[in-house]
């Protein structure tokens, strides 16, 4: 077996040491998060255990503080029409930056529950020392079926032309011509 160079051994041991320290830090963080949630819920047993036959201490100071901060923080992050703003690089970018700003704000606040996403994110950050939001773009096709009855020939031809102009987005699945009847005079 070939001998490992000293620099590779040092790098490997350094990585192992960093992983071990990160695990210790993660364990400590997990404990701090559990304590913070207990305090938020008013559970003080860890710091102030109840004596036998006595009531236990309940303090809602953490919950009161977090809930007291939430309206002000939500006002900062979601209190205006622009949650996100794109800044133009030059004068030629001003219109595009405004369009991007309008579009992203519309998608975030109207097409998605933007306010609740921000609320959960901020509250998690206050309680757990970290707030995480997962975002993704999802494309899906929605199929919609429509039925038209008693169309005149002109109406059907207009519909057929619309389908032809749609570049395959629309499709006529079935067409049944109504038999011509003699009009009574």
N, CA and C atoms as an extended XYZ file, in Angstrom:
555
Properties=species:S:1:pos:R:3:atomname:S:1:resname:S:1:resid:I:1 pbc="F F F"
N         0.843       -1.173        0.000 N   UNK     1
C         0.000        0.000        0.000 CA  UNK     1
C         0.891        1.240        0.000 C   UNK     1
N         0.522        2.212       -0.825 N   UNK     2
C         1.319        3.432       -0.944 CA  UNK     2
C         1.170        4.289        0.309 C   UNK     2
N         2.234        4.965        0.660 N   UNK     3
C         2.249        5.818        1.838 CA  UNK     3
C         1.541        7.140        1.501 C   UNK     3
N         0.659        7.577        2.426 N   UNK     4
C        -0.097        8.808        2.233 CA  UNK     4
C         0.813        9.991        2.519 C   UNK     4
N         0.801       10.987        1.643 N   UNK     5
C         1.609       12.183        1.904 CA  UNK     5
C         1.129       12.874        3.188 C   UNK     5
N         2.047       13.490        3.889 N   UNK     6
C         1.741       14.157        5.155 CA  UNK     6
C         0.695       15.258        4.980 C   UNK     6
N         0.758       15.986        3.895 N   UNK     7
C        -0.210       17.073        3.663 CA  UNK     7
C        -1.632       16.518        3.515 C   UNK     7
N        -1.768       15.346        2.835 N   UNK     8
C        -3.094       14.726        2.701 CA  UNK     8
C        -3.607       14.246        4.049 C   UNK     8
N        -2.719       13.677        4.861 N   UNK     9
C        -3.101       13.203        6.191 CA  UNK     9
C        -3.563       14.371        7.060 C   UNK     9
N        -2.824       15.496        7.011 N   UNK    10
C        -3.217       16.674        7.786 CA  UNK    10
C        -4.578       17.207        7.327 C   UNK    10
N        -4.799       17.230        6.021 N   UNK    11
C        -6.070       17.720        5.486 CA  UNK    11
C        -7.223       16.817        5.918 C   UNK    11
N        -6.996       15.498        5.873 N   UNK    12
C        -8.037       14.552        6.268 CA  UNK    12
C        -8.341       14.682        7.760 C   UNK    12
N        -7.321       14.778        8.589 N   UNK    13
C        -7.518       14.927       10.034 CA  UNK    13
C        -8.181       16.271       10.365 C   UNK    13
N        -7.819       17.299        9.631 N   UNK    14
C        -8.450       18.602        9.833 CA  UNK    14
C        -9.941       18.549        9.511 C   UNK    14
N       -10.285       17.834        8.445 N   UNK    15
C       -11.697       17.694        8.070 CA  UNK    15
C       -12.451       16.894        9.130 C   UNK    15
N       -11.828       15.836        9.639 N   UNK    16
C       -12.462       15.032       10.683 CA  UNK    16
C       -12.665       15.855       11.959 C   UNK    16
N       -11.693       16.667       12.299 N   UNK    17
C       -11.790       17.521       13.487 CA  UNK    17
C       -12.929       18.536       13.304 C   UNK    17
N       -13.005       19.122       12.127 N   UNK    18
C       -14.071       20.090       11.844 CA  UNK    18
C       -15.441       19.425       11.929 C   UNK    18
N       -15.567       18.201       11.413 N   UNK    19
C       -16.833       17.467       11.502 CA  UNK    19
C       -17.202       17.184       12.954 C   UNK    19
N       -16.229       16.803       13.742 N   UNK    20
C       -16.487       16.501       15.158 CA  UNK    20
C       -16.925       17.757       15.901 C   UNK    20
N       -16.260       18.877       15.650 N   UNK    21
C       -16.637       20.127       16.301 CA  UNK    21
C       -18.017       20.590       15.842 C   UNK    21
N       -18.324       20.382       14.572 N   UNK    22
C       -19.645       20.758       14.058 CA  UNK    22
C       -20.733       19.916       14.712 C   UNK    22
N       -20.462       18.637       14.927 N   UNK    23
C       -21.441       17.765       15.582 CA  UNK    23
C       -21.682       18.217       17.014 C   UNK    23
N       -20.600       18.596       17.712 N   UNK    24
C       -20.755       19.083       19.086 CA  UNK    24
C       -21.557       20.382       19.087 C   UNK    24
N       -21.247       21.254       18.164 N   UNK    25
C       -21.956       22.522       18.059 CA  UNK    25
C       -23.424       22.292       17.722 C   UNK    25
N       -23.701       21.347       16.827 N   UNK    26
C       -25.079       21.028       16.449 CA  UNK    26
C       -25.850       20.461       17.633 C   UNK    26
N       -25.203       19.624       18.428 N   UNK    27
C       -25.858       19.057       19.605 CA  UNK    27
C       -26.186       20.165       20.606 C   UNK    27
N       -25.245       21.088       20.798 N   UNK    28
C       -25.476       22.207       21.709 CA  UNK    28
C       -26.610       23.089       21.183 C   UNK    28
N       -26.620       23.338       19.874 N   UNK    29
C       -27.668       24.146       19.269 CA  UNK    29
C       -29.033       23.471       19.417 C   UNK    29
N       -29.076       22.160       19.243 N   UNK    30
C       -30.331       21.429       19.396 CA  UNK    30
C       -30.852       21.553       20.829 C   UNK    30
N       -29.949       21.477       21.791 N   UNK    31
C       -30.353       21.631       23.189 CA  UNK    31
C       -30.861       23.047       23.460 C   UNK    31
N       -30.170       24.040       22.916 N   UNK    32
C       -30.605       25.428       23.092 CA  UNK    32
C       -31.967       25.664       22.446 C   UNK    32
N       -32.195       25.046       21.301 N   UNK    33
C       -33.491       25.185       20.632 CA  UNK    33
C       -34.602       24.540       21.457 C   UNK    33
N       -34.330       23.381       22.013 N   UNK    34
C       -35.329       22.714       22.859 CA  UNK    34
C       -35.641       23.556       24.085 C   UNK    34
N       -34.601       24.144       24.692 N   UNK    35
C       -34.816       25.023       25.847 CA  UNK    35
C       -35.645       26.241       25.456 C   UNK    35
N       -35.331       26.838       24.308 N   UNK    36
C       -36.068       28.016       23.859 CA  UNK    36
C       -37.541       27.690       23.643 C   UNK    36
N       -37.833       26.516       23.089 N   UNK    37
C       -39.234       26.128       22.885 CA  UNK    37
C       -39.924       25.887       24.223 C   UNK    37
N       -39.213       25.268       25.176 N   UNK    38
C       -39.792       25.084       26.512 CA  UNK    38
C       -40.110       26.432       27.143 C   UNK    38
N       -39.188       27.379       27.059 N   UNK    39
C       -39.416       28.708       27.630 CA  UNK    39
C       -40.576       29.400       26.927 C   UNK    39
N       -40.662       29.252       25.616 N   UNK    40
C       -41.760       29.856       24.861 CA  UNK    40
C       -43.106       29.311       25.339 C   UNK    40
N       -43.139       28.026       25.632 N   UNK    41
C       -44.374       27.387       26.099 CA  UNK    41
C       -44.598       27.576       27.599 C   UNK    41
N       -43.680       28.273       28.286 N   UNK    42
C       -43.847       28.566       29.705 CA  UNK    42
C       -43.359       27.464       30.627 C   UNK    42
N       -42.643       26.496       30.093 N   UNK    43
C       -42.153       25.374       30.895 CA  UNK    43
C       -40.793       25.736       31.492 C   UNK    43
N       -40.761       25.894       32.813 N   UNK    44
C       -39.529       26.321       33.500 CA  UNK    44
C       -38.915       25.198       34.337 C   UNK    44
N       -39.370       23.955       34.150 N   UNK    45
C       -38.908       22.848       34.996 CA  UNK    45
C       -37.400       22.661       34.998 C   UNK    45
N       -36.737       22.931       33.903 N   UNK    46
C       -35.300       22.709       33.830 CA  UNK    46
C       -34.550       23.655       34.781 C   UNK    46
N       -34.943       24.923       34.806 N   UNK    47
C       -34.246       25.911       35.627 CA  UNK    47
C       -34.857       26.077       37.019 C   UNK    47
N       -36.146       25.797       37.125 N   UNK    48
C       -36.828       25.990       38.407 CA  UNK    48
C       -37.707       24.773       38.689 C   UNK    48
N       -37.108       23.670       39.121 N   UNK    49
C       -37.917       22.478       39.382 CA  UNK    49
C       -38.873       22.721       40.557 C   UNK    49
N       -40.060       22.153       40.436 N   UNK    50
C       -41.080       22.329       41.486 CA  UNK    50
C       -40.766       21.412       42.660 C   UNK    50
N       -40.992       21.927       43.848 N   UNK    51
C       -40.828       21.109       45.050 CA  UNK    51
C       -42.052       20.222       45.199 C   UNK    51
N       -41.854       19.121       45.879 N   UNK    52
C       -42.936       18.165       46.091 CA  UNK    52
C       -44.101       18.853       46.789 C   UNK    52
N       -45.291       18.676       46.227 N   UNK    53
C       -46.484       19.235       46.834 CA  UNK    53
C       -46.715       20.702       46.527 C   UNK    53
N       -45.880       21.317       45.709 N   UNK    54
C       -46.039       22.733       45.364 CA  UNK    54
C       -46.302       22.874       43.867 C   UNK    54
N       -46.863       24.001       43.514 N   UNK    55
C       -47.110       24.252       42.097 CA  UNK    55
C       -45.788       24.581       41.410 C   UNK    55
N       -45.753       24.379       40.119 N   UNK    56
C       -44.525       24.656       39.388 CA  UNK    56
C       -44.583       26.053       38.784 C   UNK    56
N       -43.427       26.607       38.514 N   UNK    57
C       -43.320       27.959       37.981 CA  UNK    57
C       -43.633       27.963       36.495 C   UNK    57
N       -44.411       28.946       36.083 N   UNK    58
C       -44.726       29.136       34.673 CA  UNK    58
C       -44.442       30.598       34.348 C   UNK    58
N       -43.629       30.813       33.329 N   UNK    59
C       -43.323       32.173       32.906 CA  UNK    59
C       -43.498       32.252       31.398 C   UNK    59
N       -44.263       33.219       30.961 N   UNK    60
C       -44.491       33.387       29.524 CA  UNK    60
C       -43.703       34.563       28.963 C   UNK    60
N       -42.628       34.943       29.630 N   UNK    61
C       -41.840       36.088       29.183 CA  UNK    61
C       -41.302       35.903       27.757 C   UNK    61
N       -40.817       34.708       27.453 N   UNK    62
C       -40.267       34.474       26.110 CA  UNK    62
C       -41.377       34.571       25.069 C   UNK    62
N       -42.493       33.932       25.325 N   UNK    63
C       -43.618       34.000       24.383 CA  UNK    63
C       -44.108       35.439       24.230 C   UNK    63
N       -44.200       36.155       25.346 N   UNK    64
C       -44.647       37.550       25.291 CA  UNK    64
C       -43.680       38.400       24.465 C   UNK    64
N       -42.399       38.167       24.625 N   UNK    65
C       -41.400       38.939       23.880 CA  UNK    65
C       -41.457       38.615       22.391 C   UNK    65
N       -41.503       37.329       22.059 N   UNK    66
C       -41.561       36.925       20.647 CA  UNK    66
C       -42.832       37.463       20.004 C   UNK    66
N       -43.962       37.260       20.656 N   UNK    67
C       -45.232       37.723       20.079 CA  UNK    67
C       -45.280       39.248       20.017 C   UNK    67
N       -44.613       39.932       20.946 N   UNK    68
C       -44.550       41.384       20.908 CA  UNK    68
C       -43.683       41.913       19.784 C   UNK    68
N       -42.655       41.148       19.410 N   UNK    69
C       -41.767       41.559       18.311 CA  UNK    69
C       -42.372       41.301       16.932 C   UNK    69
N       -43.207       40.292       16.839 N   UNK    70
C       -43.706       39.862       15.526 CA  UNK    70
C       -44.413       40.969       14.735 C   UNK    70
N       -45.324       41.759       15.309 N   UNK    71
C       -45.976       42.798       14.485 CA  UNK    71
C       -44.986       43.807       13.903 C   UNK    71
N       -44.015       44.243       14.710 N   UNK    72
C       -43.033       45.208       14.207 CA  UNK    72
C       -42.156       44.599       13.119 C   UNK    72
N       -41.729       43.361       13.307 N   UNK    73
C       -40.902       42.703       12.295 CA  UNK    73
C       -41.698       42.456       11.014 C   UNK    73
N       -42.949       42.055       11.145 N   UNK    74
C       -43.775       41.840        9.961 CA  UNK    74
C       -44.020       43.152        9.224 C   UNK    74
N       -44.148       44.238        9.969 N   UNK    75
C       -44.322       45.538        9.337 CA  UNK    75
C       -43.070       45.923        8.546 C   UNK    75
N       -41.904       45.603        9.086 N   UNK    76
C       -40.648       45.904        8.391 CA  UNK    76
C       -40.549       45.106        7.093 C   UNK    76
N       -40.851       43.798        7.153 N   UNK    77
C       -40.621       42.934        6.000 CA  UNK    77
C       -41.813       42.816        5.052 C   UNK    77
N       -43.022       43.006        5.542 N   UNK    78
C       -44.189       42.814        4.678 CA  UNK    78
C       -45.155       43.983        4.738 C   UNK    78
N       -44.737       45.101        5.291 N   UNK    79
C       -45.635       46.221        5.487 CA  UNK    79
C       -45.803       47.138        4.294 C   UNK    79
N       -45.154       46.851        3.199 N   UNK    80
C       -45.303       47.706        2.023 CA  UNK    80
C       -45.682       46.839        0.827 C   UNK    80
N       -45.883       47.488       -0.306 N   UNK    81
C       -46.223       46.751       -1.524 CA  UNK    81
C       -45.029       45.993       -2.084 C   UNK    81
N       -43.824       46.378       -1.666 N   UNK    82
C       -42.617       45.754       -2.197 CA  UNK    82
C       -41.890       44.978       -1.111 C   UNK    82
N       -42.038       43.661       -1.153 N   UNK    83
C       -41.267       42.798       -0.260 CA  UNK    83
C       -39.868       42.637       -0.831 C   UNK    83
N       -39.792       42.652       -2.163 N   UNK    84
C       -38.535       42.512       -2.892 CA  UNK    84
C       -38.443       43.681       -3.868 C   UNK    84
N       -37.240       44.215       -4.028 N   UNK    85
C       -37.057       45.294       -4.989 CA  UNK    85
C       -35.779       45.033       -5.775 C   UNK    85
N       -35.877       45.100       -7.081 N   UNK    86
C       -34.720       44.969       -7.957 CA  UNK    86
C       -34.215       46.368       -8.274 C   UNK    86
N       -32.937       46.581       -8.090 N   UNK    87
C       -32.334       47.882       -8.357 CA  UNK    87
C       -31.712       47.866       -9.747 C   UNK    87
N       -31.965       48.897      -10.534 N   UNK    88
C       -31.355       48.947      -11.866 CA  UNK    88
C       -29.860       49.226      -11.768 C   UNK    88
N       -29.107       48.666      -12.703 N   UNK    89
C       -27.667       48.891      -12.749 CA  UNK    89
C       -27.381       50.223      -13.434 C   UNK    89
N       -28.140       50.513      -14.455 N   UNK    90
C       -27.988       51.768      -15.179 CA  UNK    90
C       -29.347       52.311      -15.573 C   UNK    90
N       -29.392       53.486      -16.192 N   UNK    91
C       -30.679       54.088      -16.568 CA  UNK    91
C       -31.481       53.222      -17.540 C   UNK    91
N       -30.791       52.457      -18.364 N   UNK    92
C       -31.485       51.600      -19.325 CA  UNK    92
C       -32.168       50.409      -18.655 C   UNK    92
N       -31.829       50.119      -17.401 N   UNK    93
C       -32.392       48.982      -16.672 CA  UNK    93
C       -33.584       49.353      -15.802 C   UNK    93
N       -33.951       50.616      -15.735 N   UNK    94
C       -34.981       51.045      -14.795 CA  UNK    94
C       -36.326       50.383      -15.063 C   UNK    94
N       -36.762       50.347      -16.317 N   UNK    95
C       -38.065       49.748      -16.635 CA  UNK    95
C       -38.061       48.249      -16.352 C   UNK    95
N       -36.993       47.562      -16.751 N   UNK    96
C       -36.907       46.116      -16.504 CA  UNK    96
C       -36.871       45.827      -15.005 C   UNK    96
N       -36.142       46.612      -14.241 N   UNK    97
C       -36.063       46.407      -12.785 CA  UNK    97
C       -37.436       46.604      -12.146 C   UNK    97
N       -38.186       47.590      -12.610 N   UNK    98
C       -39.527       47.820      -12.064 CA  UNK    98
C       -40.460       46.659      -12.409 C   UNK    98
N       -40.370       46.159      -13.638 N   UNK    99
C       -41.193       45.014      -14.043 CA  UNK    99
C       -40.839       43.774      -13.224 C   UNK    99
N       -39.557       43.535      -13.025 N   UNK   100
C       -39.122       42.383      -12.224 CA  UNK   100
C       -39.605       42.515      -10.791 C   UNK   100
N       -39.510       43.709      -10.242 N   UNK   101
C       -39.983       43.960       -8.881 CA  UNK   101
C       -41.467       43.669       -8.781 C   UNK   101
N       -42.247       44.207       -9.711 N   UNK   102
C       -43.696       43.994       -9.694 CA  UNK   102
C       -44.042       42.514       -9.831 C   UNK   102
N       -43.359       41.828      -10.748 N   UNK   103
C       -43.658       40.416      -10.986 CA  UNK   103
C       -43.328       39.547       -9.781 C   UNK   103
N       -42.136       39.705       -9.216 N   UNK   104
C       -41.722       38.873       -8.086 CA  UNK   104
C       -42.614       39.128       -6.868 C   UNK   104
N       -42.950       40.388       -6.614 N   UNK   105
C       -43.849       40.697       -5.502 CA  UNK   105
C       -45.231       40.100       -5.723 C   UNK   105
N       -45.722       40.138       -6.949 N   UNK   106
C       -47.023       39.540       -7.246 CA  UNK   106
C       -46.995       38.028       -7.023 C   UNK   106
N       -45.970       37.378       -7.541 N   UNK   107
C       -45.868       35.921       -7.379 CA  UNK   107
C       -45.738       35.551       -5.906 C   UNK   107
N       -44.911       36.279       -5.169 N   UNK   108
C       -44.672       35.945       -3.764 CA  UNK   108
C       -45.900       36.198       -2.890 C   UNK   108
N       -46.541       37.354       -3.079 N   UNK   109
C       -47.631       37.732       -2.180 CA  UNK   109
C       -49.009       37.292       -2.677 C   UNK   109
N       -49.221       37.187       -3.987 N   UNK   110
C       -50.549       36.858       -4.511 CA  UNK   110
C       -50.680       35.387       -4.905 C   UNK   110
N       -49.703       34.864       -5.630 N   UNK   111
C       -49.773       33.471       -6.077 CA  UNK   111
C       -49.335       32.493       -4.995 C   UNK   111
N       -48.679       32.987       -3.965 N   UNK   112
C       -48.195       32.159       -2.859 CA  UNK   112
C       -48.593       32.836       -1.550 C   UNK   112
N       -48.553       32.095       -0.455 N   UNK   113
C       -48.879       32.712        0.844 CA  UNK   113
C       -47.675       33.457        1.407 C   UNK   113
N       -47.243       34.517        0.723 N   UNK   114
C       -46.027       35.241        1.079 CA  UNK   114
C       -46.013       35.754        2.499 C   UNK   114
N       -47.133       36.304        2.956 N   UNK   115
C       -47.186       36.844        4.316 CA  UNK   115
C       -46.929       35.737        5.336 C   UNK   115
N       -47.580       34.593        5.166 N   UNK   116
C       -47.415       33.486        6.110 CA  UNK   116
C       -46.021       32.859        6.021 C   UNK   116
N       -45.433       32.855        4.831 N   UNK   117
C       -44.057       32.359        4.682 CA  UNK   117
C       -43.113       33.232        5.496 C   UNK   117
N       -43.249       34.551        5.360 N   UNK   118
C       -42.403       35.473        6.125 CA  UNK   118
C       -42.662       35.341        7.625 C   UNK   118
N       -43.924       35.223        8.000 N   UNK   119
C       -44.279       35.112        9.416 CA  UNK   119
C       -43.620       33.873       10.042 C   UNK   119
N       -43.770       32.732        9.375 N   UNK   120
C       -43.182       31.483        9.887 CA  UNK   120
C       -41.660       31.559        9.927 C   UNK   120
N       -41.076       32.129        8.885 N   UNK   121
C       -39.625       32.270        8.786 CA  UNK   121
C       -39.082       33.114        9.944 C   UNK   121
N       -39.700       34.258       10.194 N   UNK   122
C       -39.230       35.159       11.244 CA  UNK   122
C       -39.444       34.544       12.625 C   UNK   122
N       -40.592       33.931       12.835 N   UNK   123
C       -40.858       33.327       14.147 CA  UNK   123
C       -39.909       32.157       14.409 C   UNK   123
N       -39.644       31.353       13.393 N   UNK   124
C       -38.668       30.264       13.541 CA  UNK   124
C       -37.293       30.823       13.884 C   UNK   124
N       -36.921       31.920       13.247 N   UNK   125
C       -35.615       32.522       13.522 CA  UNK   125
C       -35.533       32.997       14.968 C   UNK   125
N       -36.606       33.571       15.475 N   UNK   126
C       -36.604       34.035       16.864 CA  UNK   126
C       -36.570       32.871       17.857 C   UNK   126
N       -37.287       31.811       17.560 N   UNK   127
C       -37.374       30.681       18.489 CA  UNK   127
C       -36.222       29.694       18.345 C   UNK   127
N       -35.782       29.458       17.126 N   UNK   128
C       -34.819       28.381       16.871 CA  UNK   128
C       -33.431       28.853       16.468 C   UNK   128
N       -33.212       30.143       16.471 N   UNK   129
C       -31.933       30.730       16.081 CA  UNK   129
C       -31.645       30.607       14.598 C   UNK   129
N       -32.573       30.075       13.845 N   UNK   130
C       -32.413       30.007       12.403 CA  UNK   130
C       -33.806       29.910       11.787 C   UNK   130
N       -34.005       30.660       10.727 N   UNK   131
C       -35.255       30.577        9.978 CA  UNK   131
C       -34.931       30.100        8.578 C   UNK   131
N       -35.654       29.118        8.101 N   UNK   132
C       -35.359       28.531        6.800 CA  UNK   132
C       -36.615       28.585        5.947 C   UNK   132
N       -36.447       28.997        4.715 N   UNK   133
C       -37.530       28.995        3.744 CA  UNK   133
C       -37.050       28.221        2.534 C   UNK   133
N       -37.823       27.255        2.125 N   UNK   134
C       -37.489       26.489        0.928 CA  UNK   134
C       -38.331       27.041       -0.215 C   UNK   134
N       -37.670       27.365       -1.309 N   UNK   135
C       -38.387       27.871       -2.463 CA  UNK   135
C       -38.087       26.994       -3.668 C   UNK   135
N       -39.016       26.943       -4.589 N   UNK   136
C       -38.813       26.203       -5.821 CA  UNK   136
C       -39.774       26.730       -6.866 C   UNK   136
N       -39.478       26.405       -8.084 N   UNK   137
C       -40.302       26.789       -9.216 CA  UNK   137
C       -40.893       25.512       -9.760 C   UNK   137
N       -42.182       25.493       -9.877 N   UNK   138
C       -42.849       24.282      -10.337 CA  UNK   138
C       -43.642       24.603      -11.595 C   UNK   138
N       -43.365       23.866      -12.630 N   UNK   139
C       -44.133       24.015      -13.857 CA  UNK   139
C       -45.045       22.817      -13.994 C   UNK   139
N       -46.298       23.103      -14.264 N   UNK   140
C       -47.240       22.007      -14.457 CA  UNK   140
C       -48.253       22.431      -15.510 C   UNK   140
N       -48.736       21.455      -16.200 N   UNK   141
C       -49.746       21.711      -17.215 CA  UNK   141
C       -51.113       21.433      -16.607 C   UNK   141
N       -52.000       22.361      -16.828 N   UNK   142
C       -53.363       22.171      -16.377 CA  UNK   142
C       -54.224       21.975      -17.609 C   UNK   142
N       -54.962       20.918      -17.593 N   UNK   143
C       -55.811       20.617      -18.725 CA  UNK   143
C       -57.240       20.984      -18.366 C   UNK   143
N       -57.888       21.654      -19.279 N   UNK   144
C       -59.258       22.075      -19.050 CA  UNK   144
C       -60.074       21.681      -20.272 C   UNK   144
N       -61.220       21.105      -20.025 N   UNK   145
C       -62.064       20.655      -21.125 CA  UNK   145
C       -63.313       21.531      -21.163 C   UNK   145
N       -63.669       21.990      -22.353 N   UNK   146
C       -64.852       22.810      -22.537 CA  UNK   146
C       -65.726       22.174      -23.602 C   UNK   146
N       -67.020       22.295      -23.418 N   UNK   147
C       -67.978       21.759      -24.374 CA  UNK   147
C       -68.822       22.907      -24.911 C   UNK   147
N       -68.939       22.977      -26.223 N   UNK   148
C       -69.761       23.989      -26.869 CA  UNK   148
C       -70.881       23.274      -27.609 C   UNK   148
N       -72.085       23.752      -27.454 N   UNK   149
C       -73.237       23.137      -28.123 CA  UNK   149
C       -73.942       24.182      -28.986 C   UNK   149
N       -74.583       23.677      -30.011 N   UNK   150
C       -75.430       24.490      -30.893 CA  UNK   150
C       -74.689       25.685      -31.478 C   UNK   150
N       -73.444       25.452      -31.912 N   UNK   151
C       -72.692       26.520      -32.567 CA  UNK   151
C       -73.129       26.625      -34.023 C   UNK   151
N       -73.161       27.838      -34.518 N   UNK   152
C       -73.395       28.019      -35.953 CA  UNK   152
C       -72.104       27.637      -36.667 C   UNK   152
N       -72.201       27.479      -37.972 N   UNK   153
C       -71.011       27.127      -38.751 CA  UNK   153
C       -69.942       28.215      -38.611 C   UNK   153
N       -70.380       29.466      -38.594 N   UNK   154
C       -69.450       30.594      -38.454 CA  UNK   154
C       -68.759       30.568      -37.085 C   UNK   154
N       -69.510       30.265      -36.031 N   UNK   155
C       -68.930       30.187      -34.689 CA  UNK   155
C       -67.931       29.050      -34.594 C   UNK   155
N       -68.274       27.908      -35.218 N   UNK   156
C       -67.343       26.777      -35.192 CA  UNK   156
C       -66.053       27.113      -35.941 C   UNK   156
N       -66.159       27.778      -37.072 N   UNK   157
C       -64.975       28.138      -37.845 CA  UNK   157
C       -64.101       29.129      -37.078 C   UNK   157
N       -64.712       30.046      -36.329 N   UNK   158
C       -63.948       30.984      -35.498 CA  UNK   158
C       -63.199       30.226      -34.405 C   UNK   158
N       -63.884       29.274      -33.778 N   UNK   159
C       -63.248       28.448      -32.739 CA  UNK   159
C       -62.110       27.628      -33.336 C   UNK   159
N       -62.327       27.044      -34.500 N   UNK   160
C       -61.290       26.237      -35.156 CA  UNK   160
C       -60.078       27.099      -35.508 C   UNK   160
N       -60.320       28.333      -35.919 N   UNK   161
C       -59.207       29.240      -36.234 CA  UNK   161
C       -58.420       29.587      -34.969 C   UNK   161
N       -59.116       29.800      -33.852 N   UNK   162
C       -58.460       30.073      -32.573 CA  UNK   162
C       -57.572       28.897      -32.171 C   UNK   162
N       -58.074       27.686      -32.370 N   UNK   163
C       -57.294       26.484      -32.059 CA  UNK   163
C       -56.062       26.405      -32.961 C   UNK   163
N       -56.237       26.721      -34.234 N   UNK   164
C       -55.103       26.680      -35.173 CA  UNK   164
C       -54.051       27.721      -34.805 C   UNK   164
N       -54.483       28.878      -34.299 N   UNK   165
C       -53.555       29.948      -33.926 CA  UNK   165
C       -52.865       29.713      -32.587 C   UNK   165
N       -53.284       28.701      -31.833 N   UNK   166
C       -52.757       28.493      -30.479 CA  UNK   166
C       -51.447       27.714      -30.433 C   UNK   166
N       -50.890       27.344      -31.572 N   UNK   167
C       -49.625       26.589      -31.641 CA  UNK   167
C       -49.670       25.310      -30.809 C   UNK   167
N       -50.764       24.611      -30.880 N   UNK   168
C       -50.879       23.328      -30.184 CA  UNK   168
C       -51.323       23.427      -28.746 C   UNK   168
N       -51.551       24.629      -28.231 N   UNK   169
C       -51.997       24.779      -26.843 CA  UNK   169
C       -53.459       24.381      -26.697 C   UNK   169
N       -54.215       24.527      -27.764 N   UNK   170
C       -55.623       24.148      -27.753 CA  UNK   170
C       -55.833       23.024      -28.754 C   UNK   170
N       -56.834       22.199      -28.485 N   UNK   171
C       -57.092       21.064      -29.365 CA  UNK   171
C       -58.583       20.780      -29.389 C   UNK   171
N       -59.100       20.563      -30.580 N   UNK   172
C       -60.494       20.125      -30.700 CA  UNK   172
C       -60.475       18.608      -30.617 C   UNK   172
N       -61.128       18.062      -29.606 N   UNK   173
C       -61.107       16.627      -29.371 CA  UNK   173
C       -62.196       15.924      -30.176 C   UNK   173
N       -63.339       16.553      -30.262 N   UNK   174
C       -64.456       15.922      -30.960 CA  UNK   174
C       -65.343       17.002      -31.544 C   UNK   174
N       -65.860       16.734      -32.721 N   UNK   175
C       -66.794       17.666      -33.353 CA  UNK   175
C       -67.901       16.862      -34.013 C   UNK   175
N       -69.101       17.216      -33.677 N   UNK   176
C       -70.247       16.564      -34.296 CA  UNK   176
C       -71.104       17.647      -34.927 C   UNK   176
N       -71.328       17.511      -36.225 N   UNK   177
C       -72.155       18.494      -36.916 CA  UNK   177
C       -73.607       18.169      -36.692 C   UNK   177
N       -74.370       19.196      -36.430 N   UNK   178
C       -75.802       19.030      -36.223 CA  UNK   178
C       -76.447       18.886      -37.592 C   UNK   178
N       -77.320       17.889      -37.743 N   UNK   179
C       -77.940       17.711      -39.051 CA  UNK   179
C       -78.810       18.925      -39.410 C   UNK   179
N       -78.782       19.277      -40.666 N   UNK   180
C       -79.564       20.412      -41.139 CA  UNK   180
C       -81.036       20.018      -41.180 C   UNK   180
N       -81.880       20.868      -40.708 N   UNK   181
C       -83.328       20.605      -40.765 CA  UNK   181
C       -83.970       21.643      -41.681 C   UNK   181
N       -85.042       21.255      -42.303 N   UNK   182
C       -85.735       22.191      -43.186 CA  UNK   182
C       -86.538       23.147      -42.331 C   UNK   182
N       -86.408       24.368      -42.642 N   UNK   183
C       -87.148       25.379      -41.912 CA  UNK   183
C       -88.581       25.407      -42.394 C   UNK   183
N       -89.490       25.509      -41.487 N   UNK   184
C       -90.913       25.566      -41.845 CA  UNK   184
C       -91.256       26.995      -42.239 C   UNK   184
N       -91.880       27.113      -43.427 N   UNK   185
C       -92.252       28.442      -43.887 CA  UNK   185
C       -93.714       28.638      -43.749 C   UNK   185
